[in-house]
């Protein structure tokens, strides 16, 4: 039953961080007057940027509801993230609840005595009835804290406002004791907020973020935002990042910034999340439009949403001059090796991986039977890029596909497979359904030598490549644990009948230790047979392994001998930078640094 159409008014939120040392806050929400006989309020069961249902509502206690006269209203918990409030007369509804926030690694919510990171999907309830109405957010925080968000600022230093809940839920708040910097790039304003002590160089980060942020025109012709916020967490026990509407949060262990390898991980993550501002936040697949916060949002195109973002992230850095060409290709080399050592690439397609992302797992089964929408999505994007460049005679690239998606399918629209194929046909004049079937709808294996040769490149393990033993199994890496974590499908251990969970005891009758695991197998050569003793289901078991071989050393990408003008032109069309090698095939000085 509904009495009449509800009035149009703001939804007001207040977060009182009253017990930060215990990760607690008090949340109050005031909903406008409703004419309905019931008001449903929800806390999402997942957060944007992470395609997994989470026990978010477990952080809520002491829920209560009152009418506009302060009279208690009866309510019922009707789902894991849903409360239904009964109403007898038209009234505004005010709810309060205690919030526990200690999920920093989930980038969902975290409160302590130095800061609070508040993603609305883990903090602020909404009513579907008022989802599209303007919202105001106010904070009560300890003295000395500063508050930042991608939302518009409110009338006080610790307040914000947004057009609706969808903007709110995609605009996290970082408040606390922090360092703040700002800069401009291409007429847009940027904030950089650092929380936590660490060995980071704020000036280097701000300088490089300025360079990266100015490279968006590499793909798109305008910006979906006026202001953007980079939030950096230097902490312990948390790593990763999440994209939002016009902001991102990036987490790294506090002393993992100084070494070049660590810094590259950070800055490439920042580039990845920045690209997401277009690819996912400005345009995304139909299954993700609009977001359904209470249910899984299925799509077979998550490999484009995530994998293509991974594919572009280092290209942005390369063009910005933040990384060298050698660093770009070192990263690509690693991706090639990981792909070639992933047995799951023979089992699962990137379309199936996209649809299965909501239920995906890690570990032995995933290695042997799955692919990753990020890593294999990267390689599918690369294969598609090379195909578009070739089929368009170097006129277009995969960047133009994303430019067209942004131009033609901005939110609240969503794109589907046919839309992408239509763009590909427009750019190249060719039907891409056969390509899609081969590389998207079924498992694929790339011929990297053939692919890279188009750009005048080849892979090598050095002038005199060597091989080493491959036993086809790995340990968990925990302390002195000798439990097998993975057994590669069709590898030596797999063929011998070993499985993940078996406990390694001895090799050729001699005890083996976790520390000496790899060295022990280095005592043998490919083709040798060794006897391995394990506990399997608590029973002692002996098996014979026929050891295989694998390349020794590090794969690298370099120039082919005497690259042609056509290959160099393809290289330029692909990456947009000049040929980085000299006449002898060695890196030019600036491209090797």
C-alpha positions in Angstrom: 0.0 0.0 0.0 1.2 3.5 -0.8 -0.5 6.7 0.4 0.8 9.0 -2.4 3.9 10.0 -4.4 6.7 10.9 -2.0 8.1 14.5 -1.8 11.4 15.4 -3.3 14.0 16.2 -0.6 17.5 15.4 0.5 18.7 12.4 2.4 21.0 13.5 5.3 23.8 11.3 6.7 25.9 11.9 9.8 28.8 9.8 10.9 30.1 10.3 14.4 33.5 8.7 14.8 33.1 8.5 18.6 35.2 5.5 19.4 38.0 5.4 16.8 40.4 3.3 18.9 37.7 0.5 18.9 36.9 1.0 15.2 33.4 2.2 16.1 31.2 5.0 14.8 27.5 6.0 15.2 25.7 6.5 11.9 22.5 8.5 11.5 20.3 8.7 8.4 17.4 11.0 7.9 15.1 10.0 5.0 12.5 12.5 3.6 8.8 12.1 4.3 7.4 9.0 2.7 3.8 8.1 1.9 4.5 4.4 1.8 3.3 1.9 4.4 6.8 0.5 4.6 10.3 1.9 4.1 13.0 -0.5 3.0 16.6 0.4 3.8 19.6 -1.4 2.5 23.3 -1.8 3.0 25.0 -3.1 -0.1 26.2 -6.7 -0.2 29.1 -5.9 -2.4 31.2 -2.8 -3.2 32.0 -1.4 -6.6 35.4 -2.4 -7.9 35.2 -5.8 -6.2 33.0 -8.4 -7.9 32.3 -10.5 -4.8 29.5 -10.7 -2.3 30.7 -9.7 1.2 29.3 -10.0 4.7 29.1 -6.2 4.9 26.1 -6.0 7.1 27.8 -7.9 9.9 29.4 -4.5 10.9 26.0 -3.2 11.9 24.6 -3.3 15.4 22.0 -1.4 17.5 19.8 -0.6 14.6 16.8 1.6 15.4 14.2 3.7 13.6 12.0 6.7 14.5 9.4 8.8 12.9 9.6 12.6 12.6 8.3 13.0 16.2 11.0 10.8 17.7 8.6 7.8 18.2 10.1 4.4 17.7 9.1 2.5 14.6 8.8 -1.3 14.3 11.2 -2.9 11.9 12.2 -6.4 10.6 15.5 -7.7 9.2 14.3 -9.1 5.9 17.6 -9.9 4.2 21.4 -9.9 4.9 21.6 -6.3 3.8 17.9 -5.2 4.3 15.8 -3.7 7.0 12.0 -3.1 6.5 10.4 -0.4 8.7 6.6 -0.4 9.2 4.8 2.9 8.9 1.2 3.8 9.9 1.1 7.4 8.7 3.1 9.5 6.3 6.4 10.5 8.0 10.0 11.2 7.7 12.2 8.3 8.9 15.3 8.6 11.0 17.5 5.5 11.5 20.6 5.1 13.6 23.1 2.2 14.0 26.5 1.4 15.4 29.1 0.7 12.8 32.2 -1.4 13.3 34.9 -0.6 10.7 38.0 -2.7 10.6 38.1 -3.9 7.0 41.1 -1.9 5.6 42.4 -4.6 3.3 38.9 -4.8 1.7 39.1 -1.1 1.1 35.6 -1.0 2.5 35.7 0.7 5.8 38.4 1.3 8.5 38.5 3.5 11.6 41.3 3.9 14.1 42.8 6.7 16.1 44.6 8.2 13.1 42.0 8.1 10.3 38.8 6.7 8.9 38.4 5.4 5.4 34.7 5.3 4.6 33.4 3.6 1.4 29.6 4.3 1.5 28.8 0.8 0.4 30.1 -0.4 3.7 29.0 2.5 5.9 25.8 4.2 4.7 22.4 2.6 4.2 20.0 3.8 1.4 16.4 3.4 0.6 15.5 2.4 -3.0 12.7 4.9 -2.7 15.1 7.7 -2.3 18.1 6.4 -4.2 18.1 9.2 -6.8 17.6 12.0 -4.4 20.4 14.4 -3.3 22.4 13.4 -0.3 24.4 15.4 2.3 27.1 13.8 4.5 28.5 15.3 7.7 31.2 13.9 9.9 32.1 14.4 13.6 35.8 13.6 13.8 38.6 14.0 16.3 40.4 17.4 16.5 43.1 17.9 13.9 41.7 15.6 11.3 41.3 16.6 7.6 38.6 15.2 5.3 38.7 14.5 1.6 36.4 13.0 -1.0 35.7 13.1 -4.7 32.2 14.5 -3.7 31.5 18.2 -3.8 32.4 19.9 -0.5 29.6 20.8 1.9 29.2 23.9 4.1 31.7 22.8 6.7 35.2 21.3 6.5 33.9 17.8 7.3 30.9 17.7 5.1 30.1 16.7 1.5 27.2 16.5 -0.9 26.3 14.4 -3.9 23.6 14.3 -6.5 22.3 10.9 -5.4 23.3 7.6 -3.6 25.1 6.3 -6.7 27.5 9.2 -6.6 27.9 8.8 -2.8 28.6 5.1 -3.0 31.3 5.7 -5.6 33.0 8.6 -3.7 34.8 7.3 -0.6 35.9 9.6 2.2 39.4 9.7 3.7 39.5 11.7 6.9 42.2 11.8 9.5 45.8 12.8 10.1 47.2 13.0 6.6 49.4 14.9 4.1 47.7 16.7 1.3 49.0 18.0 -2.1 47.3 19.3 -5.2 48.2 19.9 -8.8 46.7 20.7 -12.2 46.9 18.8 -15.4 45.1 19.6 -18.7 42.8 22.0 -16.9 41.7 19.5 -14.2 42.3 19.8 -10.5 43.8 16.9 -8.5 44.3 16.2 -4.8 46.8 13.7 -3.4 46.2 12.5 0.2 48.7 10.4 2.0 47.7 8.5 5.2 50.3 6.5 7.2 54.1 6.8 7.6 56.3 5.1 5.0 59.4 5.4 2.8 57.5 7.1 0.0 58.7 10.3 -1.7 55.7 12.6 -1.9 57.4 14.9 -4.4 58.2 12.1 -6.8 54.7 10.7 -6.5 53.0 14.0 -7.1 55.4 14.7 -10.1 54.7 11.4 -11.7 50.9 11.5 -11.0 50.9 14.9 -12.7 52.6 13.4 -15.8 50.2 10.4 -15.9 47.1 12.5 -15.3 48.0 14.5 -18.4 48.1 11.5 -20.7 44.3 10.7 -20.9 44.2 12.2 -24.4 46.1 9.1 -25.5 42.7 7.4 -25.6 39.8 9.8 -24.8 38.9 13.2 -26.1 37.6 14.7 -22.8 37.3 14.1 -19.1 34.3 12.8 -17.1 35.4 14.9 -14.0 36.5 18.3 -13.0 38.4 17.2 -9.9 40.1 13.9 -9.0 41.4 12.6 -5.7 44.3 10.1 -5.3 44.2 8.5 -1.8 47.4 6.7 -0.8 47.5 4.4 2.2 50.9 3.4 3.6 50.2 0.7 6.1 50.7 -2.9 7.0 48.7 -5.9 6.1 46.9 -4.3 3.2 47.7 -3.9 -0.5 45.7 -3.2 -3.6 43.6 -0.5 -5.0 40.0 0.4 -6.0 38.6 2.8 -8.6 35.8 5.2 -7.9 33.8 7.8 -9.8 36.5 10.5 -9.6 38.9 9.1 -7.0 40.9 6.1 -6.1 42.5 4.5 -3.0 45.8 2.8 -3.4 47.3 0.7 -0.5 50.8 -0.5 -0.2 52.9 -1.8 2.8 54.5 1.3 4.3 58.1 0.4 3.4 57.3 -0.8 -0.2 57.8 2.5 -2.0 61.5 3.2 -2.3 62.9 0.4 -4.4 62.3 0.8 -8.1 60.4 -2.5 -8.4 58.1 -1.5 -5.6 57.6 2.0 -6.9 56.7 0.7 -10.4 54.1 -1.5 -8.8 52.6 1.6 -7.1 52.7 4.0 -10.0 51.3 1.4 -12.5 48.5 0.7 -10.0 47.8 4.5 -9.9 47.7 4.5 -13.7 45.3 1.5 -13.7 42.9 3.2 -11.4 43.0 6.5 -13.2 42.1 4.7 -16.5 39.2 3.1 -14.7 37.7 6.6 -14.4 36.7 6.2 -18.0 36.7 2.4 -18.5 34.1 1.2 -15.9 33.1 4.5 -14.2 32.2 6.5 -17.3 31.2 3.5 -19.5 30.8 -0.2 -18.7 29.1 -3.4 -19.8 25.3 -3.7 -19.7 25.3 -6.2 -16.9 26.8 -3.5 -14.6 24.4 -0.7 -15.5 22.8 0.2 -13.3 24.5 -1.2 -10.2 22.4 -3.5 -8.2 23.9 -3.2 -4.8 21.9 -6.2 -3.4 22.7 -8.7 -6.1 25.5 -9.9 -8.3 26.0 -7.9 -11.5 26.8 -10.4 -14.2 28.8 -9.6 -17.4 30.8 -11.6 -19.9 32.8 -8.4 -20.6 34.7 -7.9 -17.3 37.8 -8.8 -19.2 37.4 -5.5 -21.1 36.5 -3.6 -17.9 39.5 -4.9 -16.0 41.9 -6.6 -18.4 41.9 -3.8 -20.9 42.6 -1.3 -18.1 45.6 -3.4 -17.1 46.7 -3.4 -20.8 46.6 0.4 -21.0 48.1 1.2 -17.6 51.8 0.9 -18.6 51.2 2.4 -22.0 50.1 5.6 -20.2 53.2 5.5 -18.1 55.4 4.9 -21.1 54.0 7.9 -23.0 54.3 10.0 -19.9 57.9 9.2 -19.6 57.4 7.8 -16.1 58.8 4.4 -17.1 61.3 3.4 -19.7 60.7 1.2 -22.7 62.7 -1.5 -21.1 60.6 -1.4 -18.0 57.5 -1.6 -20.1 58.8 -4.7 -21.8 60.1 -6.3 -18.6 56.5 -6.2 -17.4 55.2 -7.6 -20.6 57.8 -10.4 -20.4 56.6 -11.4 -17.0 53.0 -11.5 -18.1 54.0 -13.8 -21.0 55.8 -16.2 -18.6 52.9 -16.3 -16.2 50.5 -17.0 -19.0 52.7 -19.8 -20.5 52.9 -21.4 -17.0 49.1 -21.2 -16.4 47.5 -24.5 -17.2 44.1 -23.0 -16.8 44.4 -21.1 -20.1 43.5 -24.4 -21.9 40.3 -24.7 -19.9 38.6 -21.4 -19.4 37.8 -18.5 -21.8 38.0 -14.9 -20.8 34.2 -14.6 -21.4 33.6 -17.5 -19.0 36.1 -16.0 -16.5 34.2 -12.8 -16.6 30.9 -14.5 -15.9 32.5 -16.5 -13.1 34.3 -13.7 -11.4 31.7 -13.4 -8.7 32.5 -17.0 -7.6 36.2 -17.2 -8.5 38.7 -18.6 -6.1 42.5 -18.8 -5.8 44.9 -21.7 -5.4 45.5 -25.0 -7.1 42.1 -25.4 -8.7 42.2 -21.8 -10.1 45.7 -22.3 -11.5 44.8 -25.5 -13.3 41.3 -24.7 -14.5 40.9 -20.9 -14.7 42.2 -17.7 -16.2 42.2 -14.3 -14.7 40.2 -11.4 -16.1 43.1 -9.1 -15.4 46.1 -11.0 -16.7 44.5 -13.0 -19.5 42.2 -10.0 -20.2 45.4 -8.0 -20.7 46.6 -10.5 -23.3 43.3 -10.7 -25.1 43.3 -6.9 -25.3 46.8 -7.0 -26.7 45.8 -9.6 -29.4 42.8 -7.4 -30.3 44.9 -4.3 -30.5 47.4 -6.0 -32.9 44.5 -7.2 -35.0 42.9 -3.8 -35.2 46.2 -2.1 -36.1 46.9 -4.7 -38.8 43.4 -4.7 -40.2 43.2 -0.9 -40.4 46.6 -0.6 -42.0 48.0 1.2 -38.9 45.2 3.8 -39.0 43.4 2.7 -35.9 44.2 0.8 -32.7 42.4 -0.7 -29.7 42.5 2.8 -28.1 40.0 3.9 -30.7 37.6 1.2 -29.6 37.6 2.7 -26.1 37.3 6.2 -27.4 34.2 5.1 -29.3 32.8 3.3 -26.2 33.2 6.5 -24.2 31.6 8.6 -26.9 28.6 6.4 -27.5 27.9 4.4 -24.3 28.3 6.8 -21.4 26.4 5.8 -18.2 23.4 5.3 -17.9 23.9 3.4 -21.2 25.8 0.1 -21.2 27.5 -1.7 -24.1 27.3 -5.3 -25.1 29.3 -7.8 -27.2 27.5 -6.7 -30.4 28.3 -3.0 -29.7 32.0 -3.8 -29.4 32.0 -5.9 -32.5 30.2 -3.1 -34.4 32.9 -0.6 -33.4 35.6 -3.0 -34.5 33.9 -3.4 -37.9 33.5 0.3 -38.3 37.3 0.8 -37.6 38.6 -2.0 -39.8 35.9 -2.9 -42.3 36.0 -6.5 -41.2 33.7 -8.9 -39.4 35.1 -9.6 -35.9 32.8 -12.4 -34.9 35.3 -15.1 -36.0 38.1 -13.3 -33.9 35.7 -13.1 -31.0 34.9 -16.8 -31.1 38.6 -17.7 -31.2 40.0 -15.4 -28.5 37.0 -14.5 -26.3 34.5 -17.3 -26.3 36.9 -20.2 -26.1 40.3 -20.7 -24.4 43.1 -19.2 -26.4 46.9 -19.5 -26.5 48.9 -16.8 -28.2 51.9 -17.3 -30.4 53.9 -14.5 -28.8 56.8 -14.7 -31.2 54.5 -14.3 -34.2 52.5 -11.5 -32.5 55.5 -9.5 -31.4 57.3 -9.9 -34.7 54.8 -7.6 -36.2 56.3 -4.9 -34.1 59.9 -5.9 -34.8 60.3 -7.7 -31.4 61.3 -11.1 -30.2 61.6 -13.0 -26.9 64.8 -14.5 -25.6 66.3 -16.1 -22.5 69.8 -14.8 -23.5 72.4 -15.6 -26.0 73.0 -19.1 -24.5 69.7 -20.2 -23.0 69.7 -22.9 -20.4 67.1 -25.1 -18.9 66.5 -26.3 -15.4 64.3 -29.0 -13.7 60.6 -28.6 -13.4 58.9 -30.8 -10.8 55.5 -29.3 -11.5 54.6 -28.5 -7.8 55.1 -25.7 -5.3 54.9 -25.2 -1.6 52.7 -22.8 0.3 55.7 -20.7 1.3 54.5 -20.5 4.9 57.3 -20.9 7.5 58.6 -24.5 7.2 55.5 -25.8 5.6 56.0 -28.7 3.3 52.4 -28.9 2.2 52.0 -28.8 -1.6 50.1 -25.6 -2.5 49.8 -26.3 -6.3 50.4 -29.2 -8.6 50.4 -28.0 -12.2 48.0 -29.9 -14.5 49.8 -32.5 -16.6 53.1 -31.7 -15.1 55.5 -34.2 -13.5 53.9 -34.2 -10.0 50.4 -34.3 -11.6 51.3 -37.3 -13.8 52.7 -39.1 -10.7 49.5 -38.7 -8.8 50.4 -36.0 -6.3 47.9 -33.4 -5.4 47.6 -30.1 -3.5 47.5 -30.8 0.2 50.0 -33.7 0.1 52.8 -33.2 2.6 56.3 -33.7 1.2 58.6 -35.9 3.3 61.6 -37.1 1.3 63.2 -37.2 -2.1 65.0 -40.4 -3.0 64.7 -41.5 0.6 66.3 -38.4 2.1 64.4 -35.9 4.2 63.7 -32.6 2.5 63.1 -29.2 4.2 61.0 -26.3 3.0 64.1 -24.1 2.8 66.0 -26.7 0.7 63.0 -27.7 -1.5 64.1 -26.0 -4.7 67.8 -26.7 -4.1 67.1 -30.4 -3.7 65.5 -30.6 -7.1 68.4 -28.6 -8.6 70.5 -31.7 -7.8 68.8 -33.4 -10.8 68.5 -32.9 -14.5 65.5 -32.8 -16.8 64.5 -36.4 -17.7 65.7 -37.9 -14.4 63.4 -40.1 -12.4 63.2 -39.4 -8.7 61.3 -41.1 -5.9 59.1 -38.7 -3.8 57.6 -39.6 -0.4 54.6 -37.8 0.8 51.8 -38.1 3.3 48.5 -38.1 1.4 45.4 -38.2 3.5 47.7 -39.1 6.4 49.0 -42.2 4.6 52.6 -42.5 3.6 52.9 -42.7 -0.2 55.8 -43.2 -2.6 55.6 -42.0 -6.2 58.1 -41.7 -9.1 58.5 -38.4 -10.9 59.8 -38.0 -14.4 61.3 -34.5 -14.2 60.5 -32.1 -17.0 62.4 -28.9 -18.0 61.8 -25.2 -18.0 63.8 -22.2 -19.2 66.4 -20.9 -16.7 66.8 -17.2 -16.3 64.6 -14.3 -17.1 62.6 -13.9 -20.3 63.3 -10.6 -22.1 61.9 -8.8 -25.1 64.3 -7.3 -27.6 64.5 -6.2 -31.2 64.6 -8.7 -34.1 67.7 -8.6 -36.3 67.4 -5.9 -38.9 63.8 -4.8 -38.2 62.0 -3.4 -41.2 60.5 0.0 -41.7 57.1 -1.6 -41.6 57.8 -3.3 -38.3 59.0 0.0 -36.8 55.9 1.7 -38.1 53.7 -1.0 -36.5 55.6 -0.4 -33.2 54.9 3.3 -33.4 51.2 2.7 -34.1 51.0 0.3 -31.2 52.7 2.3 -28.4 52.9 5.8 -29.8 56.6 6.1 -29.0 59.7 6.0 -31.1 61.7 2.9 -31.8 63.8 2.4 -28.6 66.7 0.4 -30.0 69.9 1.3 -31.7 71.3 -0.2 -34.9 72.8 -3.1 -32.9 69.5 -3.9 -31.2 70.6 -2.4 -27.9 68.4 -0.2 -25.8 68.8 3.5 -26.3 70.1 5.2 -23.2 66.8 6.9 -22.3 64.8 3.8 -23.0 66.8 1.6 -20.7 67.0 3.7 -17.6 
